[in-house]
Amino acid sequence: MSGLKQFRRDAVRIAVQDNVAVALADLHAGDEVVVDGETSVLATSVSVKHKFALRDFSPGDKIFMYGVLVAEATSTIRKGESLTTTNTRHKSASFHEKSGSVSWDAPDISPWTGRTFQGYQRQDGQVGTRNYWLVVPLVFCENRNILALREAFQKELGISPPQPYRRHVADLLKLYREGRREEIKAYEFSEALASAPPTTIFPNLDGVRFLTHDLGCGGTRDDARTLCGLLAGYIHHPNVAGVTVLSLGCQHAQIPLLQEELARRDPRSTKPVLVFEQQKSNLESAMLSEAIRETVLGLIEADRLTRTPAPLSALTIGLKCGGSDGFSGITANPAIGRVSDLVAALGGKSILAEFPELCGVEQNLIDRCTERAAAEKFASLMRTYAARAEAVGSGFDMNPSPGNIRDGLLTDAMKSAGAGRKGGTSPVRGVLDYPEYATAPGLNLLCTPGNDVEAVTAQVGAGANVVLFTTGLGTPTGNPIAPVVKISTNTELAHRMHDIIDIDTGSIISGDTTIEQMGDSIMEQVIQIASGEVRTKAEQRTQEDFIPWKRGVSL
């Protein structure tokens, strides 16, 4: 994508090998559209973000986008005809072992050399972009107690999330009580977007985060270890100062298992981990009383830490897309791919996940691995994941959602080719199986589903201290401990859903901005967000999604 500086207003061929083009506006049958100097007369109307043929296709012919195989024709397709789910089907290239050495034309990082962000320095050398205390259950049986603690701490610390909809209900009930029923139908509610107020008691603490989940027992022993690994990743995370853990006692996810997973990530045990087991306590109230007392003492210590300058190499960027559309692969995704390359060149880390959405670009990623063992691990994880999906009557080809398809992503390979752009062009330094933690500087591949919340939950559990999340259709996904930056692929979405969108990359389509310029702009905003100068819309809306992946078939 790096050679493509500006787009024409009507349509674009993304790579020279492509035999289809993307409509940048609604086009009509009979329109003459010029793509790379060649004129096509449209045989059918083509909706914005959808694709049309640049040559005639016969059944079985291969269709290429982004320079890779993304589909095959199932019927005759005329030059200038729109691609649909009835005349195409999923088709992706096979992949093989790594071949050749890795070379990379790294971007110019001189504008960022020596730059810093204001972060929280941890004893283990990591740097946080936020400073949270965490309260987690080892098993779902403790969720009720977690919620009881959440209510108590949020109210007494004065950090309860905004409740604008309570006012909405109150206004309508007031109208009803006053007998003004007709006015209820005409009532319009206006929500003012406001962050939860910061605590004045602990000014250096961004808050206390309370996680709940439905795991910890009743599953396999592997499920328990995976959960403990994920929770250990959150505890070890640089945005976390310490943790309060509630355990029932008899569940599969035992305290020693959590401690073992923590030791893998933090052998020196540099953070306070307060563990309370209900079955060892006489009364539930006694356990919670002790947990509250010890947690308050922990908050006092956590508040002693202040932001100090940290190198940009301390950034770990999660790369995610959700609610993708036909513009994702040509605007927002390559723009954050540019950010990923900048961070890699600066010595930081980035994490590309969503393995079902890397279908068809495996060979490119395999050949970019710096180590043969990493390439083999990635290939093995992809094959195993695909086989599990097929074993239950599914497959990667079923990944695109109805919304994806409506907005031009007709096949999984087509979607994946655009999704892979989030990883930029840098070498792959690490390959992680869920829920492993990222330690290698540069680009890391993390095995997760495409599911928005499961993937972001996993990326943060692997150490991402900022997540860049692109969307063409709109999604409110956030995370309890890491800022999630929502980036729209098109300006219409940015205007329509401005309450959840942080950055608009639609100017790439209009030709007013290049991918490189947009990536550089996002990089500057990442520094501001990492420094705590800017709060993302997901943070302002207290969007704190947390869903562990139970290692089943989730696309």
N, C-alpha and C positions, 0 to 999 in steps of 0.2 A: 504493500500500500504506500510505501514511502515515496515512490516515484510520482504519485498522483497528487498534484498540488491543488488544482481547482476542478470543480465539476461543471459541466454544461447544465443548463436549466432543465432540459428535457429528459435526458437519459445518460447513463454512463456504463461503459464496459470497465469492470474493475481491474482485470488483468488481461494481458495481451493474448493469453491462451483461451480466454472465455469465448463461448459461442452463444451467449445470451447477454442481454443488457438489463439494467434496472431502471424503471421509470421513476423520475424524480418529481413528477407531477401526474395528475390524471391525463391520460392520452386517449385519443379517439380513433376509431377505425378510419383509415384514409389519411391520417396525419403522416407527413413526411418527417422522419426523425433522423438526424445526422449523428452518428456515433463513430468517433475516430476517423472522420472524413468520409465515412461510407453512409449512404442514405438508405434507410429502410422505410417502406410504405407499410403502415400498420394494417394488418389483415383483420384485427379485432381491436376493440378498446382494451386498454391496459391501465389498471388502477395504479395509483401512486404506490411505490415500494414493491410492486410486482415485477415479474421478469417477462421479456419477450424474446423470441428466437431471432438470431442474427443470420441464420441460414435455415434451409429446409432440413427437417429431421424425419427419418423413417423409424418405425418401431424397433426398439433395441439400441438406437444410437445413443451415445454418451453425451451428457450435458455437463459443461464445465463452468464453474464460477470461482473467483479468487484463485484461478489457476489450478484447481483441483476438481476431481470428479464429484458431482453432487447429486446426480439423478440420471435416469435414462428415460427415453421416450417410450410410451406405451402405445402410441398411435402416431399417425402422420401429423407433424406440426409444420405449418408453413412459415416461411420467413416473415417476421412481423406479427406473428400470432402470440397471444398471451399464453404463458405456461400456467397450468392448473393441476389440481390433484387428479383430474380425469385423464390428462394426456402425459403425465409424468409419474414416476415412482422413485422411492429412495434407492440410491446406488452409491456405494463408496468404494474407494480403492483399498486393496489389501495392503498389509504392511509386513515388513521382514526385519531382520536384525540390522543393527547399526552398520553403516558403511561410511568410510571416509573420516577425516578429521573435522574439527569444528573451527570455523573462522567467523569473525564478527566485526562489522564496521560499527563500532560504538559511537553514540551521539556525542556531540560537543557538550561537555558539562562545565565549561568555564564559567557560565553565569551562576552556577551553584557551588563551585569549588570554595570551600571555606565557610559556606553558609551553615547556619545552625537553626534548630527550632528549640523552643522552651519546653523541656520535658522533665519527667520525674526519674531521676537516676536511682536504679535499684542496686542492691548489693551484689547481685549476680552479673552485673554489667549491662543488663537490658535497660531500655529507657521507655517509660510510659508516656502516652499522650494524654492520659487521664489518670486520676488517683481515686480508686474505688475500694471499699471494703465489700467482701462477698459473703453471702450467707446461702449455703447449699444443702440439699438433702442427699444422703446416699441412697435413699429408697423412697418411692412414692408415698409410703406410709407416713412420712414426715412432712408431706406438703402442707397439711393443715397447720402444723406448728410453724412452718416457714411463713405462711400467710399471717399468722398471729403476730409473729415478730415484725413482719413488714409493716403491718398496720400500726403497731406500737412505735417503732422507730421513725417512720415517716411522719406521723402526727407530732411526735414530741421534738423531732429535729426541725419541724417546719418545712419539710421537703415533699409533702404529698403532691402527686402530679396534679396539674390543672384539671378541673372538673367542669368544662364549659357546658356539657350536655345536661348536668344537673340543673343549671339555670334554664336551659331549654324546657325541661320537664316542668320546672317550677313555674315558668311563665304561662305554659299551657294550662296547668292546673289552676292557676290564679284566674285565668279567663273563664274556666269552667265554673269555678266557685262563684264568680260574679255574674254568671248567667249569660256571658258573652260568647256563646257557642259558635256563632257564625264567624267571629273574628279568629277562632282557632284555625279555620280552613285557610285564611289569608295570612296567617302568621309566618314570617320569614325570620329564620335564625341566622345571626351573623357571629361567626366564631373568630375571636381574636387569638392568633397564634402566639402562645407565650410559653416560655420554658418553666419547668418547675423551679421555684425559687431556690437559690443556693443556700446552703446552711450557713448561718452566721456564727453558729457555735463552733464549727470546724471549717474555717474558711479555705483551708488547703485541701479539703476532701471534696471530691466531686459528687459523692453520695454513697449510699449503701445499696447494693443490688441483691435482690432475693430471687434465686432461681428455683423453679419447680420443674418436674418431669414425671413421666409415668413408667420409669425403669427402675432397676436395682434388684428385682426379684421376680421369680416366675418365668424367667427366660433361661437361656443357657449360661454356662460359666463364661463362655466367650463374650456374651452380651454384658455380663457384669464387669469383666476386665475392660471391655471397650468403653463402658460408661465411666469407669474409674480413670481410664486414660484421658478421656475428654475432660472430666472435672479437674484432673491434675493439670491439664493444659491451661485451664482457666485460672487455677490457683497460681501457676507458675507465670502467667501472663504479666507483662510489664505494667499493665494498667491496673493491676490489683496489688494492694498493700498488704492484705492479709485476708483470712477466711474463717468463718464460723461454720462448722460441719455438724449437721444433725443426723444421727444414725439410730435406727430402731434396735438393731443388734443381731437378729437372726437371719437377715437377708443374704443373698448371694454376694452383693457388693459390700464386702467386709472392709473394715477400717485398715487392716494390714495390706489389703490389695490396693487401696488408694495410696497408702504410704509407699508401697513398692513402685507404683507408677509415678509418684512425685519424685522419688529418688532418681528415677531414670532421667527426669527433666532438670532436677535441681539437686545434685548429689550433696551439696553443702547445707541444704535445708535453711535457706536464708530468710524465709518468711514465717510469720506466726500462723500456725494452723491450730485452731481451737476446736476440739472434737468433743461432742456430747452424745452419749449413748443412752437411749431411753430405758432400755431393759436393765441397765445397771443403776437406774435412779429409782428411788422409792415412789416418787410422784412425778407426773408430767410437769406440774407447776414448779417443782423443785429444779428439774432439769432446765426449764426455760428461764427460771430466775437466775440460775448460775450462768447460762449462756448470755443473758442480757448483761449481767455484770461484767463478764470477761470481754464481751464485745465492746462495751463502752470503753474499757481500758485500752482495747486495741485501737479504737477510733482516735483516742487521745494521742497514741503514738503515731498513727498514720498521718495525723494532721501536722506533725512536726516537719514533714517533708515539703519542700517548696520547689517550684520550677527553676531549672537552671539550663544554660545553653548546652545543647547536645548536637553532635554531628548528624548530618542527614543519613549517614550510614546506619544509624540506629532505627531507621524506619523499616517496618515490615508491612507491605501493602497487599491487602487482599484484592483480587481481581474477579469481579462477579457480574453477571448479567441476568436479568429476569424480566418477564413481560417483554421479550425481545420482539423487534419488528424488522421489516425489510431494510431499514436504514442502520440497524445496530452495527453491522459489519463494515459500514463505510463511513461512520461518523464517530460515535462514542467509543466503540470497542477499540479501533486503532488509535484513538486519542489516548486512552488509558494504557494501551500498549506502548505508546511513546513514554508515558510516565514510568511504566515498568522498566523500560530500557534505561531511562535516566537514573532511576533508583539503583539498578544493577551496576551501572557504570560508576556510581558514587559509593558502592560497597554495601548497599542495603539489600533487603530481601523483598521478593514479591511471590505471591502464591496464586497459581492458576488451578482451579478445581473443576468440578462438573465433568467427570469423565464421560458420561453419555453424550456430552456436547463437544467431544473431541473426536467423534467418529468421522473418519475420512482424512484427518490431518495427523494421524498417528505417526506416519513416516517422517514428516517434517520435524516433529518433536523428538522422535527417536534419534534422528541424525543430528539434532542440536544438543543431545546429551553429551556432557564432557567425559563421562565415564561409561564404559560398556555395561557395567553392573547396573547402573541407573537405567540405561536404555532397556535392558532385559527385564528389570523390575516393572517399568512402565508398560511394556508389551504384555507381560504376564498379568498385571492388574486389569488391563483393558480386556484381554481375552476372557479372564475369569468373570469379570463383571458382565460381559456380553452373554456368556454361557449361562449365567444364573438367570438373566432376564429371559433368555430363550427357553429355559427349562420350565418356566411358569407360563409359557404361551405369550410372552411379550418380546421385546427387542428394542434396541436403540432406535429403530425406525419409527417406533411409536412415541418418541420423545416430544415432537412438536405439539404444542397445545392448540386448541381451536383458535385462540387469539393469535398465536404465532402464524398459523396457516392463513387466517383472514388478512394478515398484514404482510404476506409475501414469503414467509418461510415455509415452503411446501414440503421439504424433506428434512430429515435429521442431518444429513450430510451438508445440506445447504445452510442450515442453522449452525452447525458445528464449524463450518469453514469461516463464518463470520465471528462466531464466539471465540475461536482460537486466536483472533486478532488481538484479544486482550493481553496475550502473552508477549506481544512485541516480537522482536527478532533476536533477543539475547540468548546466549547458551543456557541450556537447562543444567543447573548445578545440583539439584536434588529431586528425588522422587519419593513421595511419602504415602504410605498406606494410612488410612484413617484409623486412629486419631493421632498419628505421630506429630511431633513438633518440629518446626522448621529451624535448622541451625546453619545451613549452608548459605552464604551470601550469594545473591543472584536470583534467578528464576527457579522456583520450586513447583513441582506438579503434585497436587494433593488429591487422592482418590475420594471423591464425594459424589452424591447424586446431583442432578441439576436442580432439584427442589430448592427454592430460594432460601428458606430459613435453615434447612438442614445444612446447606452448603456454607452459608455465612457463619452458622454456629461452629462448623468444623474449621473454617479458616481462622476464626478468632481463637479457637482452641489450639491451633497450630502456631499462634503467636502474632497474627496480624493486628497491628495497633492502629491502623486506619484501613477501612474497606472502601474501595471505589466500586460502585454498583450502577451499571448502565441499564436503562430501561427505555423501551419505545412505546409501551402501552401504559406504564405507570404501576408502581408497586410501593407499598409503605414499609417494606422490610427495614428493620433496625436490629440492634444488638444491645444487650445489657451493659457491656463494658467497653466496647470499641465504637468510635464514631463511624457511621455508615454514610457515605457521600452519595447522594442520588443524582445521577447524570442522565439527562434526557437525550435521546438520539435526534429529536426533532423539536422545532420551536413551538409548534402547535401544542404539544404535550406540556412543554415547560410553562406556557401561558395558562392552559386549562387546569393543570394540577400543580399550580405554583406552591401550594401548601406542603408538598412533599418533595419537590424537585429543587436541588441546590445549584446545579450547573446545566446550562443549555449548550449543546454542541451543534444545533441546527444550522449555525452560520457556515458550517463546512459544506452543506448542501447548496446554499446560495452562492458559494464561492467567495464569501467575504473573509473567510478564515481558512488556513491550511490545517492539516492534521497536526503538523509539527507545532504551529502556533497555539493551537488549542491544547495540545498536550503540555506545552510549556506553561500555559495559563493555569491548567489544572494543577500542575506541580506547585506553583506559587500558592494556590489555595490550599493544597495539602499541608504546606508548611504552616499556614495560618491556623488551620484546623488542629494540626498536631500540637501547636503551641497554646491551644485553648483560647485563642483570640476570636475564633468563630465556632459557633455550635451548629451542627447540621440540623436540617429539618427533622430528621428522625429523632435526634436528641431533644429538640424543642417539643416534639409531640410525645415524648417518653415512649418511643417505639422500642420495646425491649424484648424482641423475639428470641426464643431459645428452644430449639427442638433437636435433641440428639438423634443421630441416625442409628437405627437399630439394625444395621448391616443387612437389611433385606433388600428386595428388589424395589428400589425407588428411583424413578427416572427424573 
